Amino acid sequence: MDAPYRMASPGRPHAPEAEALAASELARRANRLHKLVIIPSILLGLVLGVAGYFLLRNVQFDLFGAHVPWLTGVLGVGGPVGGSFYVAERLAAFVKARRRGPWLEDVAARYGVPIEALEDYATLL
């Protein structure tokens, strides 16, 4: 029982374990970059939400002499925070798409796996 779990297919001269390790490395890189983009984006949304709350509150006081706290919270905080989640996801997807080519080249060279074998994994990230 010294045989490997799977043998490499004729079209793939590399070992299946190398492909799995390379795919895992791509996933680690994508997750790290995803967090590096999303966390600051959402924090910026929170800061803009707090600023939006106070700005909208002051506008309501100037116009009406009072403010409606739930309206101020929903519009002043909810809009920027909700928008930051949307923008953060789109920005993370864009940045990952830009890094995809260099990542594939590096990981393929490091693990001895053809780039074509990793492209399917990369599209899922």
QUIBEL-V893599 format. One record per run of one state. SS is the DSSP state (hx for helix, st for strand, lp for the rest). FROM is the first residue (numbers start at 1). LEN is the number of residues. If there is no record, write none. Layout:
ss->SS from->FROM len->LEN
ss->SS from->FROM len->LEN
//
This chain:
ss->lp from->1 len->15
ss->hx from->16 len->49
ss->lp from->65 len->4
ss->hx from->69 len->43
ss->lp from->112 len->3
ss->hx from->115 len->10
ss->lp from->125 len->1
//
